Amino acid sequence: MEIDALNAELGIADRLRFTKGRGGFTMIEIENAFATATITPYGGQVLHYRPKGAADDLLFVSGRAHFTPGKENKGGIPICWPWFGPDPAGQGRLIHGFIRCLPWRLSACAELEDGATRIRLRVADDDATRALCPCAFELGVEILVGSTLSVSLTTCNRGQDPLRITQGLHTYFNVGDARRIRVLGLEGCRYIDKARGAGDAPIVQDGAIRVGAEVNRIYEKAPARLAIEDPVLGRRLRIDTRHSRTCVVWNPWVEVCREMEDLGDEDYRRFICVETVNTASEVIEIPPGQAAHIGAEYRVESL
Ligand SMILES: O=P(O)(O)OC[C@H]1O[C@@H](O)[C@H](O)[C@@H](O)[C@@H]1O
């Protein structure tokens, strides 16, 4: 649908409008009493969220993100599905699945009684997805833009066989300087250190996570309450997860950042990914006709 038609049909006066953004991508721009936010139906991806009065965005989006159909966009909250990480079948399919590179359909947008804004987007299997993964599914994301940002992903198995997935909200948090932050909540958890190569024995997290080299870890049995303390931006980002048993913490550091065509050379300082995930041994099996969920709520607090 064209932008004018979208605005006429689904826009909400002074609250929600559709625009053309980077790469000509359709954007949903929200401004309510609590916050401003931008969501693109491409990948069902939240790109920006800033509470009213806050100086800085919750999320990082790379200035070199592709915004090209068929490619992933680096930043915001990419949805990784039906696999998280490299192609589990080793067939060279996209890292983190294909759903973040597909246009989703807007199924509802509404202003709630408390003034928050709710967006629902959906995507289902078609010939193109079945060529990549022979499963029948319907995926829905619900995004609540209020005093907090909440993202909930629901997978419905529409097929005749059990559906096995891994999945994640691959959130890129905007930070003042990654070298000065602390990630809290994973103390004492065991993690697989992917920066040191697969197959390493799990290591136990000793204290808060700090970034002084490449960090690429899968934490097992992750608790539901996490936080990022950012002394440079003077804030604490709270992350409350739902139905997620693993947490990936990723910062590419200098070399990997320079190798990534969709990051600027110094961007490793500007973000940390703390990802709400079910991966590694946490494969989810969904019986036919049933659904599985994963979600997270993000809150910005002053330090
Ligand atoms: O696909 P993106 O958004 O570039 O993210 C890639 C990174 O995603 C992280 O989740 C992985 O742990 C890293 O190994 C990977 O490099």
Ligand as a Chemical Component Dictionary entry (heavy atoms), coordinates in Angstrom:
data_LIG
# 
_chem_comp.id                   LIG 
_chem_comp.type                 NON-POLYMER 
_chem_comp.pdbx_formal_charge   0 
_chem_comp.three_letter_code    LIG 
# 
loop_
_chem_comp_atom.comp_id 
_chem_comp_atom.atom_id 
_chem_comp_atom.alt_atom_id 
_chem_comp_atom.type_symbol 
_chem_comp_atom.charge 
_chem_comp_atom.model_Cartn_x 
_chem_comp_atom.model_Cartn_y 
_chem_comp_atom.model_Cartn_z 
_chem_comp_atom.pdbx_ordinal 
LIG O1 O1 O 0 23.718 -10.489 11.698 1  
LIG P1 P1 P 0 24.221 -9.312  12.480 2  
LIG O2 O2 O 0 23.154 -8.377  12.906 3  
LIG O3 O3 O 0 25.366 -8.655  11.765 4  
LIG O4 O4 O 0 24.852 -9.884  13.819 5  
LIG C1 C1 C 0 25.910 -10.789 13.746 6  
LIG C2 C2 C 0 26.347 -11.256 15.121 7  
LIG O5 O5 O 0 25.212 -11.677 15.850 8  
LIG C3 C3 C 0 25.485 -12.170 17.158 9  
LIG O6 O6 O 0 24.268 -12.576 17.750 10 
LIG C4 C4 C 0 26.404 -13.345 17.070 11 
LIG O7 O7 O 0 26.705 -13.810 18.384 12 
LIG C5 C5 C 0 27.679 -12.967 16.332 13 
LIG O8 O8 O 0 28.485 -14.127 16.149 14 
LIG C6 C6 C 0 27.337 -12.398 14.966 15 
LIG O9 O9 O 0 28.526 -11.940 14.322 16 
# 
loop_
_chem_comp_bond.comp_id 
_chem_comp_bond.atom_id_1 
_chem_comp_bond.atom_id_2 
_chem_comp_bond.value_order 
_chem_comp_bond.pdbx_ordinal 
LIG O1 P1 DOUB 1  
LIG P1 O2 SING 2  
LIG P1 O3 SING 3  
LIG P1 O4 SING 4  
LIG O4 C1 SING 5  
LIG C1 C2 SING 6  
LIG C2 O5 SING 7  
LIG C2 C6 SING 8  
LIG O5 C3 SING 9  
LIG C3 O6 SING 10 
LIG C3 C4 SING 11 
LIG C4 O7 SING 12 
LIG C4 C5 SING 13 
LIG C5 O8 SING 14 
LIG C5 C6 SING 15 
LIG C6 O9 SING 16 
# 
